[in-house]
Amino acid sequence: MLDHRTGVRLEDAPDAVLASRAADGDVRAFEFLIRRFTPLLRAYARRTLGATDELDDVVQDTFITAWERLDDLEDPAKVKSWLMRIVSHRCIDRIRARREHAQVDDLEVPGDDSISPDRVAVARSRQEALNAALDALPDAQRRCWIMKEALEYRYEDIAAELDLPVSTVRGLLARARKNMMQLMEAWR
């Protein structure tokens, strides 16, 4: 299919052209973005989430969100990093949901005498405090902290993912750790 504006076949068009056309409502251009970036997003989700049945759901959620928010994309040439940020957020959401479910499952396992009701209550309170502390962090600090501490990303990977300089990531993490220590002081 030839793009009448650029004279280039649509499947060969640069990311910026496809993103611009998709933002204008061109479903076909968005389909080419999906084809182009699905392997990358799946690989990222697999690395982040592990080999799970959630991969396709996360990638699908990413593209649904992208379609709904195409107007928010300020620079169509940066569609790749924008999609990567969306899939990163979706993966973090899944990891959080897993942890909440895993804790409930762990608490319902019968027969382990070493888990007393007091220990369960303390663990639950600690997790609630941690969730509250994370929610209290500014968004950039929270994302950096989760990527470093929960997902075990390197500074360089966080910087690339969030499109920030490494020095900014280091500063955000330092502030996030300081804030988390203050917010979690009662649990030290």
FIMI-356486 format. One line per 4 residues: for each residue x, y, z of N, C-alpha, C. Coordinates in Angstrom, 1 decimal, padded with zeros to 4 digits. Layout:
BEGIN
X Y Z X Y Z X Y Z  ...;
***
This chain:
BEGIN
000.9 -001.2 000.0 000.0 000.0 000.0 000.9 001.2 000.0  000.7 002.1 -000.9 001.5 003.3 -001.1 000.9 004.5 -000.3  001.8 005.2 000.4 001.4 006.4 001.1 001.3 007.5 000.1  000.2 008.1 -000.1 000.0 009.2 -001.1 000.8 010.4 -000.7;
001.0 010.6 000.6 001.7 011.8 001.1 003.2 011.7 000.8  003.8 010.6 001.1 005.2 010.4 001.0 005.7 009.7 -000.2  004.8 008.9 -000.9 005.2 008.1 -002.0 005.9 006.8 -001.6  005.9 006.5 -000.4 006.6 005.3 000.2 005.5 004.3 000.5;
005.9 003.0 000.3 004.9 002.0 000.7 004.7 002.1 002.2  003.5 001.9 002.7 003.2 002.2 004.1 004.0 001.3 005.0  004.2 000.0 004.7 004.9 -000.9 005.5 006.4 -000.5 005.6  006.9 000.3 004.7 008.3 000.8 004.7 008.4 002.2 005.3;
007.3 002.8 005.6 007.3 004.2 006.1 008.0 004.2 007.5  008.7 005.4 007.7 009.3 005.6 009.0 008.3 005.6 010.2  008.7 005.3 011.4 007.9 005.3 012.5 007.1 006.5 012.7  007.7 007.7 012.4 007.0 009.0 012.6 005.8 009.1 011.7;
006.0 008.6 010.4 004.9 008.7 009.5 003.7 007.8 009.9  004.1 006.6 010.3 003.0 005.7 010.7 002.3 006.2 012.0  003.1 006.8 012.9 002.5 007.3 014.2 001.6 008.5 013.9  002.1 009.4 013.0 001.3 010.6 012.6 000.0 010.2 012.0;
000.1 009.2 011.0 -001.2 008.8 010.3 -002.1 008.1 011.3  -001.5 007.3 012.2 -002.4 006.6 013.2 -003.1 007.6 014.1  -002.4 008.6 014.4 -003.0 009.7 015.3 -004.1 010.4 014.6  -004.0 010.4 013.2 -005.1 011.0 012.4 -006.2 010.0 012.2;
-006.1 008.8 012.8 -007.2 007.9 012.7 -007.0 006.8 011.7  -005.8 006.7 011.1 -005.5 005.7 010.0 -005.2 004.4 010.7  -006.3 003.5 010.7 -006.2 002.2 011.3 -005.1 001.3 010.7  -005.0 001.4 009.4 -004.0 000.6 008.6 -002.6 001.0 009.1;
-002.3 002.3 009.3 -001.0 002.7 009.7 -000.7 002.2 011.1  -001.7 002.1 012.0 -001.6 001.6 013.3 -001.3 000.1 013.3  -001.9 -000.6 012.3 -001.7 -002.0 012.2 -000.2 -002.3 011.8  000.4 -001.4 011.0 001.8 -001.6 010.7 002.7 -001.3 011.9;
002.3 -000.4 012.7 003.0 -000.1 014.0 002.9 -001.4 014.9  001.8 -002.0 014.9 001.6 -003.2 015.7 002.5 -004.3 015.2  002.5 -004.5 013.9 003.4 -005.5 013.3 004.8 -005.3 013.6  005.2 -004.0 013.5 006.6 -003.6 013.6 007.1 -003.8 015.1;
006.3 -003.4 016.0 006.8 -003.4 017.4 006.3 -004.6 018.3  005.4 -005.4 017.8 005.0 -006.5 018.7 006.1 -007.4 019.1  007.1 -007.8 018.2 008.2 -008.7 018.7 009.0 -008.0 019.8  009.3 -006.7 019.6 010.1 -006.0 020.6 009.3 -005.9 022.0;
008.1 -005.6 021.9 007.3 -005.5 023.2 007.1 -006.8 023.8  006.9 -007.9 023.0 006.8 -009.2 023.6 008.1 -009.7 024.3  009.3 -009.3 023.6 010.6 -009.7 024.2 010.8 -009.0 025.5  010.4 -007.7 025.5 010.6 -006.9 026.8 009.7 -007.5 027.9;
008.4 -007.8 027.5 007.5 -008.3 028.5 008.0 -009.7 029.0  008.5 -010.5 028.1 009.0 -011.8 028.5 010.2 -011.7 029.5  011.1 -010.7 029.2 012.2 -010.5 030.1 011.8 -010.0 031.4  010.8 -009.1 031.4 010.3 -008.5 032.7 009.4 -009.5 033.5;
008.5 -010.1 032.8 007.5 -011.0 033.5 007.9 -012.4 033.6  008.8 -012.9 032.8 009.2 -014.3 032.7 008.2 -014.9 031.7  008.4 -016.2 031.4 007.6 -016.9 030.4 006.3 -017.2 031.0  005.3 -016.3 030.8 004.0 -016.5 031.4 002.9 -016.3 030.3;
001.7 -016.7 030.6 000.6 -016.5 029.7 000.1 -015.0 029.7  000.8 -014.2 030.4 000.4 -012.8 030.5 001.0 -011.9 029.4  002.0 -012.5 028.7 002.7 -011.7 027.7 001.8 -011.0 026.6  001.0 -011.9 026.0 000.1 -011.4 025.0 -000.9 -010.4 025.5;
-001.4 -010.6 026.7 -002.3 -009.6 027.3 -001.6 -008.3 027.6  -000.4 -008.3 028.1 000.3 -007.1 028.3 000.6 -006.3 027.0  001.0 -007.0 026.0 001.2 -006.4 024.7 -000.1 -005.8 024.1  -001.1 -006.6 024.2 -002.4 -006.1 023.7 -002.9 -004.9 024.5;
-002.8 -004.9 025.8 -003.1 -003.7 026.6 -002.3 -002.5 026.2  -001.0 -002.8 025.9 -000.1 -001.7 025.5 -000.7 -001.0 024.2  -001.0 -001.8 023.2 -001.5 -001.3 022.0 -002.9 -000.6 022.1  -003.7 -001.2 023.0 -005.0 -000.5 023.2 -004.8 000.8 023.8;
-003.9 000.9 024.8 -003.6 002.2 025.5 -003.0 003.2 024.5  -002.1 002.7 023.7 -001.5 003.5 022.7 -002.5 004.1 021.7  -003.4 003.3 021.2 -004.5 003.7 020.3 -005.3 004.8 020.9  -005.7 004.6 022.2 -006.5 005.5 022.9 -005.8 006.8 023.2;
-004.5 006.8 023.3 -003.7 008.0 023.7 -002.8 008.5 022.6  -003.0 008.2 021.4 -002.1 008.7 020.3 -002.0 010.2 020.3  -003.1 010.8 020.7 -003.0 012.3 020.7 -002.0 012.8 021.7  -001.7 012.0 022.8 -000.7 012.4 023.8 000.7 012.3 023.3;
001.0 011.6 022.2 002.3 011.5 021.7 002.8 012.8 021.0  003.7 013.5 021.7 004.1 014.8 021.2 005.0 014.7 020.0  005.9 013.7 020.0 006.9 013.6 018.9 006.7 012.2 018.3  006.0 012.1 017.1 005.8 010.8 016.5 007.0 010.0 016.2;
008.2 010.7 016.1 009.4 009.9 015.8 009.8 009.1 017.0  009.3 009.4 018.2 009.6 008.7 019.4 008.6 007.7 019.8  007.8 007.2 018.8 006.8 006.2 019.1 007.3 005.0 019.7  008.5 004.6 019.3 009.1 003.3 019.9 009.3 003.5 021.4;
010.0 004.5 021.8 010.2 004.7 023.3 008.9 004.9 024.0  007.9 005.6 023.4 006.6 005.8 024.0 005.9 004.5 024.2  006.0 003.6 023.3 005.4 002.3 023.4 006.1 001.5 024.5  007.4 001.6 024.5 008.2 000.9 025.6 007.8 001.4 027.0;
007.6 002.7 027.1 007.2 003.2 028.4 005.8 002.6 028.8  004.9 002.5 027.8 003.6 002.0 028.1 003.7 000.5 028.5  004.4 -000.3 027.8 004.6 -001.7 028.1 005.3 -001.9 029.4  006.2 -001.0 029.7 006.9 -001.1 031.0 005.9 -000.9 032.2;
005.0 000.1 032.0 004.0 000.4 033.1 003.1 -000.8 033.2  002.7 -001.4 032.1 001.8 -002.6 032.1 002.4 -003.7 032.8  003.7 -003.9 032.6 004.5 -005.0 033.2 004.6 -004.8 034.7  004.8 -003.6 035.1 004.9 -003.2 036.5 003.6 -003.5 037.2;
002.5 -003.1 036.5 001.1 -003.3 037.1 000.9 -004.8 037.3  001.3 -005.6 036.3 001.2 -007.1 036.5 002.0 -007.7 037.6  003.2 -007.1 037.8 004.1 -007.6 038.9 003.4 -007.3 040.2  002.9 -006.1 040.3 002.2 -005.6 041.5 001.1 -006.5 041.8;
000.3 -006.8 040.8 -000.9 -007.6 041.0 -000.5 -009.1 041.4  000.5 -009.6 040.8 001.0 -010.9 041.2 001.4 -010.9 042.6  002.1 -009.9 043.1 002.6 -009.9 044.5 001.4 -009.9 045.4  000.4 -009.1 045.1 -000.8 -009.0 046.0 -001.5 -010.4 046.0;
-001.6 -011.0 044.8 -002.2 -012.3 044.8 -001.4 -013.4 045.5  -000.1 -013.3 045.2 000.8 -014.3 045.8 000.8 -014.2 047.3  000.7 -013.0 047.9 000.6 -012.9 049.3 -000.7 -013.5 049.9  -001.8 -013.3 049.2 -003.0 -013.9 049.6 -002.9 -015.4 049.6;
-002.4 -015.9 048.5 -002.2 -017.4 048.3 -001.3 -017.9 049.4  -000.2 -017.2 049.7 000.7 -017.6 050.8 000.0 -017.7 052.1  -000.9 -016.7 052.4 -001.5 -016.7 053.7 -002.6 -017.7 053.8  -003.1 -018.3 052.7 -004.1 -019.3 052.8 -003.6 -020.7 052.8;
-002.3 -020.9 052.8 -001.7 -022.2 052.8 -001.9 -022.8 054.2  -002.6 -023.9 054.3 -002.8 -024.5 055.6 -001.7 -025.4 056.1  -001.6 -025.7 057.3 -000.7 -026.7 057.9 000.7 -026.2 058.3  001.1 -025.0 058.0 002.4 -024.5 058.4 002.3 -023.9 059.7;
002.8 -024.6 060.8 002.7 -024.1 062.1 003.7 -022.9 062.4  004.7 -022.7 061.5 005.6 -021.6 061.7 005.0 -020.2 061.4  003.9 -020.2 060.7 003.2 -019.0 060.3 002.1 -018.7 061.3  002.3 -018.0 062.3 001.3 -017.7 063.3 000.5 -016.5 062.8;
-000.7 -016.3 063.4 -001.6 -015.2 063.0 -000.9 -013.9 063.2  000.0 -013.8 064.3 000.7 -012.6 064.6 001.7 -012.2 063.4  002.4 -013.3 063.0 003.3 -013.1 061.9 002.6 -012.7 060.6  001.5 -013.3 060.3 000.7 -012.9 059.2 000.3 -011.5 059.2;
-000.2 -011.1 060.4 -000.7 -009.7 060.5 000.5 -008.7 060.4  001.6 -009.0 060.9 002.8 -008.2 060.7 003.2 -008.1 059.3  003.2 -009.2 058.6 003.6 -009.2 057.2 002.6 -008.4 056.3  001.4 -008.6 056.6 000.3 -007.8 055.9 000.5 -006.3 056.2;
000.7 -005.9 057.4 000.9 -004.5 057.8 002.1 -003.9 057.1  003.2 -004.7 057.1 004.4 -004.3 056.4 004.2 -004.1 054.9  003.5 -005.0 054.3 003.2 -004.8 052.9 002.3 -003.6 052.6  001.3 -003.4 053.4 000.5 -002.2 053.3 001.3 -001.0 053.4;
002.2 -001.0 054.4 003.0 000.2 054.6 003.9 000.4 053.4  004.5 -000.6 052.8 005.3 -000.5 051.6 004.5 000.0 050.5  003.3 -000.5 050.3 002.5 000.0 049.2 002.1 001.5 049.4  001.8 001.9 050.6 001.5 003.3 050.9 002.7 004.1 050.7;
003.9 003.6 051.0 005.2 004.4 050.8 005.4 004.6 049.4  005.3 003.5 048.6 005.5 003.6 047.1 004.5 004.6 046.5  003.2 004.5 047.0 002.2 005.5 046.4 002.5 006.9 046.8  003.2 007.1 047.9 003.6 008.5 048.3 004.7 009.1 047.6;
005.5 008.2 046.9 006.6 008.7 046.1 006.2 009.5 044.9  006.9 010.5 044.5 006.6 011.1 043.2 006.7 010.0 042.1  006.0 010.2 041.0 005.9 009.2 040.0 007.2 008.8 039.4  008.1 009.7 039.1 009.4 009.4 038.5 010.2 008.5 039.5;
010.2 008.9 040.8 011.0 008.2 041.8 010.4 006.8 042.0  009.1 006.7 042.0 008.4 005.4 042.1 008.8 004.4 041.0  008.7 005.0 039.7 009.1 004.1 038.6 010.5 003.6 038.6  011.4 004.6 039.0 012.8 004.2 039.1 013.0 003.1 040.2;
012.4 003.4 041.3 012.6 002.5 042.5 012.1 001.1 042.1  010.9 001.0 041.5 010.3 -000.3 041.1 011.2 -001.0 040.1  011.7 -000.3 039.1 012.5 -000.9 038.1 013.8 -001.4 038.7  014.4 -000.7 039.6 015.7 -001.1 040.2 015.5 -002.2 041.2;
014.6 -002.0 042.2 014.5 -002.9 043.3 013.6 -004.1 043.0  012.5 -003.9 042.3 011.6 -005.0 042.0 012.0 -005.8 040.8  012.4 -005.0 039.7 012.7 -005.7 038.4 014.2 -005.9 038.2  015.0 -005.3 039.1 016.4 -005.5 039.1 017.1 -005.0 037.8;
016.6 -003.9 037.3 017.2 -003.2 036.1 018.5 -002.6 036.5  019.4 -002.4 035.6 020.6 -001.7 035.7 020.3 -000.2 035.5  021.1 000.7 036.0 020.9 002.1 035.9 020.7 002.5 034.4  021.5 001.9 033.5 021.5 002.3 032.1 020.2 001.8 031.5;
019.7 000.7 031.9 018.4 000.2 031.4 017.2 001.1 031.8  017.3 001.5 033.1 016.2 002.4 033.5 016.3 003.7 032.8  017.5 004.2 032.6 017.7 005.5 031.8 017.1 005.4 030.4  017.4 004.3 029.7 016.9 004.0 028.4 015.4 003.9 028.4;
014.9 003.2 029.3 013.5 002.9 029.4 012.7 004.2 029.6  013.2 005.0 030.5 012.4 006.3 030.9 012.9 007.5 030.1  013.8 007.2 029.2 014.4 008.3 028.3 014.9 009.5 029.2  015.8 009.1 030.1 016.4 010.0 031.0 017.9 009.8 031.0;
018.7 010.8 031.4 020.2 010.6 031.5 020.4 009.7 032.8  021.5 008.9 032.7 021.8 008.0 033.8 022.0 008.8 035.1  022.5 010.0 035.0 022.7 010.8 036.2 021.4 011.2 036.9  020.4 011.4 036.1 019.1 011.7 036.6 018.5 010.5 037.3;
018.7 009.3 036.7 018.2 008.1 037.3 018.8 007.9 038.6  020.1 008.1 038.7 020.8 007.9 040.0 020.3 008.9 041.0  020.0 010.1 040.6 019.5 011.1 041.6 018.1 010.7 042.0  017.3 010.3 041.1 015.9 009.9 041.4 015.9 008.7 042.4;
016.8 007.7 042.1 016.9 006.6 043.0 017.4 006.9 044.3  018.3 007.8 044.4 018.9 008.2 045.7 017.7 008.9 046.5  017.0 009.8 045.9 015.9 010.4 046.6 014.8 009.4 047.0  014.5 008.5 046.0 013.5 007.5 046.3 013.9 006.6 047.5;
015.2 006.2 047.6 015.6 005.4 048.7 015.6 006.2 050.0  015.9 007.5 050.0 015.9 008.3 051.2 014.4 008.4 051.6  013.5 008.7 050.7 012.1 008.8 051.0 011.5 007.5 051.6  011.9 006.4 050.9 011.4 005.1 051.4 011.9 004.8 052.8;
013.2 005.1 053.1 013.7 004.9 054.4 012.9 005.7 055.4  012.6 006.9 055.1 011.8 007.8 056.0 010.4 007.2 056.2  009.8 006.9 055.1 008.4 006.4 055.1 008.3 005.0 055.8  009.3 004.2 055.7 009.3 002.9 056.3 010.1 002.8 057.6;
010.4 004.0 058.2 011.1 004.1 059.5 010.5 003.1 060.5  009.3 003.1 060.6 008.6 002.3 061.7 008.9 000.8 061.5  009.3 000.3 060.3 009.6 -001.1 060.1 011.0 -001.4 060.1  011.9 -000.5 060.5 013.3 -000.9 060.6 013.6 -001.7 061.8;
***
